[in-house]
Amino acid sequence: MITGEIKSQVDKVWNAFWTGGISNPLEVIEQITYLLFLKRLDENQTRAENKANRTGKPVENPVFPSGLDEKGRSYQDFRWSKFKNFSRDEMFTVFTEHIFPFLRTGLVQLATGEESSYAQHMKDARFTIPNAGLLEKVVDIIDEIPMDERDTKGDLYEYMLGKIASAGQNGQFRTPRHIIDLMVKMTAPQPMEAICDPAAGTAGFLVQAGEYLRQHNPNLLTSPEQGKFFHHGQFHGYDFDSTMLRIGSMNMLLHGVEDPDITYRDSLADLHSSEEEKYDVILANPPFAGSLDYENVAKDLLSLVKTKKTELLFLALFLRLLKPGGRGAVIVPDGVMFGSSAAHKALRKMLVEDHKFEGVVKLPSGVFKPYAGVSTAILFFTKTNSGGTDNVWFYDVASDGFSLDDKRAPLESSDLDDVLARWQTRTTTEAARTRTDQSFLVPKAEIAENGYDLSLNRYKEVEHEEIDHKKPADIIAELENLELEITVGLGELKELLK
């Protein structure tokens, strides 16, 4: 958890950019990311040098080698520990003419000798800090922020991402961290399971999955096999926004994942034969209303569901990417639950009949404010290719712990802990719950009878309070008495006016 003092320092960085003329939140984060990456690379090499001094062996594949770059500047000048002490003008010149091209061309390598995912995405990056004064100010503030601990680095970046206060393009918006946390806990990823988000954005789901694995598996990184898989094979994210790829990669790096597979891909357009049945867990909040070139949609998805609705195509994609036995948790707009088109019905039937469809968590409509007011739900399912749906578990979330207006102020109460607790008992004690409760089970046969409608309101029963009304004759008598009183009162008033 980062302190109020660190948040204040981050706010200073943010304000420095705004006063310097850079007001796009994503652009601000991207420019800060370059500097954080440079600082991290220097820390990596310093650790490698310390290890080399202890062992008497040379540093393998140094990030900052000895010698000069093609413009005659020493690579050692690129290191944060030296670069931060340059004069204002020299700092700007060295960064713009030497360090940034060094980062962008993909020459950067981690101490392992492997090109990092982040370095790959730097190749088309742009440096937009306009002047030496702003760069110096930002470097000074970043240098003051303590970033020794992985948790601090990760929380720091999450705090910056939380400053994105406007929806992205193509229906993208950032998923609140507490909702991500709930979905990760409910899917419970395990060591050696490949985890994927085909609409990764800032990689929030992958980051939280990594944190969950660390917390629940104390020996995760001491096992050579599990540790190697964690850093190089466990996390996979796709996006077609190069800025998001850079930000998502850095988010993973600052949360301690050395080489995540964060890849440029239009998930709905590319053929998926190489990725088919590759992943154990999919966690995602795909775009709901993005623009879509129907002619460019992969034929293997259209063979599952013919539609232009991105949310339906993404669900079909998840089913294709998951291994048999793989688990999916995905946020969808309410329309997926009850849409009457042939594609909507076919996809819901596929989920219920061909796989094990397990649950629907209905979220309040204000969860994604200030980005959007859309009403959503989380779907949970396991790919089986052979059915397995017995009962479907529903939960109606009234409060996610924050107000449902644009301010999203913290509240004292939240249903999310109860969601997780009841999810874990959905095959036992939840069976005794009634349809008037906040959570309940619905048999598969009943869902089939209702045209595979998965909307909670279709099955939830509202308990009306019984009110003892007066008999009509008594009400009429009271009205007659009231009318008589009015007549008498008017008569008395007339007498007074004579």
N, C-alpha and C positions, 0 to 999 in steps of 0.2 A: 504494500500500500504506500503510495507516495504521499508525502506530507504537504501541508498547506504552503510551506515555504517553497517547496519544489514546484508546486502548481503556480505559485506567484512568479517564479522564474520563467516557467513556460509561458505564462501570460505576457511577461515582458518581451519574450521572443516574438510572440504573436503580434503584440502591439507594434513592435519595431517594424515588422513586415507591412502592417497596415499603414503606418505613417510613412513608410518607404514606397508606397504605391502598389503593393501586391495585396489584393483583397480577396482573391479566390482561395477558399480554404484548402482545396486540394493542391493548388499550386504552392501555397505556403508549406504544407506538410511535405510536399515533394522536395522543395529546396532545403528544408531542415533535414530531410532524410539523407541527402548527399553528404552533409556535414557529419551526421551521426555515423554514417557508414565509414567515412574516412577515419573518424575517431576510433571506431571499432577495429578497423584494419590495423591501426597502429598498436592497439591493445593486444591484438592477436600476435603480431610480430614480436612485441616485447616479451610476451609469455614464451614464445618459441626461442627467443634469444636467451632468456633465463634458463630454459631447459637445456639449451645447447651448452651454456656455461657449466652447468652441473654435470652433464654427461661427457663433455669434451668433444662432442660431435658437432659438425657445422649445421646451421639452419637449413632444412630442406625446403626448396621452393619458396624463398622469401618473397613476401608481397612487395616489399620495397628493396630491390636488389642494390648492390653497389653499382657505381657507374652513373652515366648521364643519360637523359632522355634524348630524343632526336633534335631537340632545340638547345641542348647543351646544359640543361639544369640537372643537378644531382637528384636522384630518386629519394635520397634521404631528406631532402627539403619538403617532400610531399607528406611526411609523417606529421600527424596532428601535433605531437609534442614539440616539433620545431616550427611548423607552419603557424601555430597560434601566436608565436612570439614575434612574427614579422611586423614591420611597420604597416600602417593602413594601406598605403598604395602598393607596397611590395606584396602584401597578402592578396590583394585583389588581382594583381598581375599574375602571380604564381598560380592562383586557383583557376583563373579563366584561361590562361595560356598553356598551363602545364598539367595541373592536377585533374581538372575536369575532363580534358581530352584523354588523360590516362585512365580515368574511371570509365568514360563512355565507350572507349574502343574495346572494352572487354579484356584488357591486359591484366586486370585485377584477378588475383587468385588467392584463395584462402590458404592457411598454413598447411592444409592437407595436400595442396598441389592441384586441387580440382577447381575448375572455374565455378564460382558460386552461381546459384539461380539469380541472385540480385545483379551480379556483374553482367549476365546475359541480357537483362532488361535495360541496362544502362546505355546500350548501343544507340538508341534513338532519343536519349534524354536531352533536355534543354536546361541550361543554367540561366535563370532570369533575374537574379539579384542585380539591381541596376547600378549600384555604385559601391565604392570602397567603404564608405562610412557605414552603410547598412551591413555589409559583410562582417566588418570588424565588430560591430555591436552584437550581431548574432553569435559570432564565434566566442566572444567574451562571455556571453550569458550561458551558452551551451557548455563551455569549459567549467563553469562554476557548478553545474548540476552534477551531483554525485551519481555515477552510473556503474558502481562496482558490482552490484547485485543484479542477477537476471530478472528477479521480480520487479526491481526498480525500473530497469530498462523497459520491460514489457508494459508496466503500468503507466510509465511516462508516455509511451507511444499511444496507448489506449486513450489516455487523457487528451492527447492531441487529436486523435481520430474523433473523439467525442465532440470536437469543436466544429465538425462538418455540420452546418445547420441548414443545408438545403438539399433537396433531392438531386440525385445524379441524373444522367441522361438514360434513355432506354428503359425507364421503369426501375432503375436501380435506387436503392436507399439502404442505409446501414442498419443492420439488425441489432437491436439493443443487446448489450452484453448479458443481461440477466436471462433473456429469452434463449440466447445461444447456450448459456450455462445449463438451463433446464433441459434443452434438447440433447446436449452431450451426456448429461447424467442419465437421461432416460434410455439412451442407446448404449451407454456403458462400453465404449471402445476398449479393446484389450491389446496387450503387447502382441506384436507380429501380425496385427490386422491392418490392411491397407485402407486408408481413409481418404475420401475424395469429396471435394466441393466443386462441381462443374460450373458454378457461377460465383467464383471465390471472392471477387471484390477485394476488400482489405484483409482477407484471410481470417476473419474473426472465428469462424467455426473450426478451422484447422488449429489455430492458436489455442482455443479453449480445449480442444481434444487433446492437444499436447500437454496442457496443464493438468487435465484430468488423469492422463496416463502417469505423469510424474507423481501426483498425489496418492494414487491408489496402488502404485507398484514401486515401493522403495528401492528395489534392486534393479529397476529397469535399465539404468545406464551403467551398472556395474557388470551386467551380463554382456560379454562381447557381441554375441549374436543379436540380442535385443537392442543394444546401444547402437550398433551399426545400422540396423533396420530403422530405428527411430530417427536417426539423422539423415539417412540417405534413401529410404524406401517407403516410409510409412505415410507421408503426407503429400497429397496431390491436389492441386488447384488449377482451374482453367478460367481464363477471362480473355476478352478481346479488347480491353482497354489497357494500353501500355502503361499509363500512369498508375492504374490500379495494380498492375503486375509489380511495378517497382515498390509501391507502398506495401502491398501484401507480402512480398518477399522480405522487405525490411522488418515488417511486423513479426514474421516467423524468426528471422535471425536474432532480433532483440529478445525474443522469448526462448532463445537457446536451441533452436533447430538449425543445424549448420547448413544443410543442403536440401531444402524442400523442393519438390517438383512443382514449381509455379510456372505454368506454361501458357503461351499465347495460343488461344484456340477459340473459334466460334463453335461452341458446343453443339449447337443445333444444325450447323452446316456441314461439319466434317463427318466423314464416314467413321464408324466406331468399331470396325472389325478388330483392330489391334487392342482396343480397350474393353471389348466385350467380356463380361463376367470376370473382371479384374479386381474389383474392390469388395471389401468386407463391410464397410460402413460408408453411407453417403449422408452428409449433413448439408442442407442447402436452403437458401431463400432466393429462388430464381426470379428474374424479372417477370412482372405480371403483365405489363401492357407495352412492351417494347415493340419497336417497328420490326417487321418480319418480311423478308423476301421469300415468299412461298416456294419459288422456283429453286431457291438455294438450300432449302431444308434437305437434310440427308434422307435418302430414300429408305434407309433402314428404319428410320423413325416413322416415316409416313406409312410404312407397311404395318406398323403397330396401331397408329391412330392418324386419321386424315383430318387435319385441322390447321388453322392459322394461329390458334391460341398458344402463346408461348408457354403458359403454365402447364398445359396438357402435354405439349411436346417434351418439356423438361421431365415430367413424370414418366413418360415413355422412355426417355433417355436413361433415367435412373434405374428403371427395371432392366434395361439392356446392359448397363455397366456393372450392376451388382452380381456377385457370385451367388449361386444357389446357397441359401442360408444367410446371405448378406442382409443387413438391416438398413432401412432408410428412414430418415426423419426430415420432413420438408414442409416449409411454410407455403400455403396456397391461399388465394383469395376465396372468399365464401362461395363464389359462383361455381367453383369446381365441385362443391358438395351437392348442389341441386340443379346445375345447368341441364337444360332439356335437349340440347343438341345431340345428334347421334354420336359425336365424338366424346362428349361428356359422359353419356351413358355407357358407351363401350369401354372407356377407360376405368370407370368405377367398377363395372362388372369384372373387368380383367383383374383389378386389385383384389376384389372380394373372392372371386371364384378360382382364379389361377394361382393366387399367392396367399399368404397369411396376412390379412389386413387386421391390424391389432387395435388401433385407437385413433380418436379424434380429440384434440384439445382445442376448444373454441376460445379464441383470444378476444379481449375487448377491442372495439374499433379504434381506440386512441393509442394503442401500443406503439404505433410507428410515427406518431406526431413528434416533432413538427414536419417530418418528411412527407407523410401522407395520412389520410384518415380512413384508409381502406380497411374493411372488416376481413379478418383472416382466421385461419385455423392451422394447426400443425397435424400432419398425417404421419402415422407410424405404421410401418409394414415390414415384413420379411419376405424376401424373394424365395419361392419354393418351386415354381413351375408345376406344382401338383396340388394346389389348393392348401387347405389347412385352416381357413377362417372358421372359427367356432362362434365366439361372441365378440362383438366390437365394443370397446370401452369408450365412453364419452365423458368429457369433463368440461363444464361450463365455467371458465375463469371470469370472476367478477372483478378482481383486482390483481394487478401484477406488481403492486407495491409502489406505484407512482400515479399521480393524478393523470386523468385522461384528456387534459387540455394541452395546448402548445407548450406550456411551461414544464410539464412532466415533473412536478415537484414530488419528492419522496413522501410516502405515507407510512403510517405505523403498521399497517396490516397488509398482508399479501397472501394469495392463494397458492403460490408456486411451490412452497414446501409441501403443502397438502397434495398438490398434483403429483409430485414425485412419490410421496408415501403411498398414495392410493394406486398409482401405476404399478408399484411393486407388489401390491396385493390384489391385482385385478383378476387373477384366476381363483382367488379364495374368498376373502371377506367381502369384496366388492359385489359379489353375486347376490348378497342380501340387500343391497341398496334398492330403493324404489325409484321410479321415474321422476319423482318430485325432488329427489336429492340433487346435489351439485354434480355428482358423478354416478354413472350407472352402466349396466351392460345391456346390449341389445343382441338377440340371437341373429345369426346369419340369415335364417329363413325369413325373418320379419323384414330384414333389409332388402332381400331379394323381392319380396312381395311389394315393397314400396319402390320398385324400379331402381334399386341400388342407390336410393337417395341417402346421402351421408350427413345431411344437415342436422345438427343437434335438435333444433326446434321441431323437427318432424317426430321425434320420439319422446322429448321431454314433456312431462305433464305438469301443468301449472296448478298449484293448489290454491283455490279461491277461498277467501275467508267468508264464512256464512254470516250474513247480516239479517237480523230480525226486523223486517219491515212492518210498519203499521198496516192494518187492513184499510182498503180503499174507502170503506164507509166511514171509518174513524177520521181519515184525512179530510173527507168531504164535510163532516160535522165540524171539524176545527175551522175549516175555511168559512163555513156559514156563520159560526160564532164571531170570527174575525171581521167578516163583512158587516154583521150587526153592530159590532163595536164602532166600526168606521162610520156607519150611518148615524148612530147616536152622537158621536163626536162632531160630525158635520152639522147636525141639528143644533147642538149647543153653540157652535161657532156662529151660526146664522143669528141666533138670539142675541149674541154679544154685539153683532154688527148693526143691529136695528137702532 
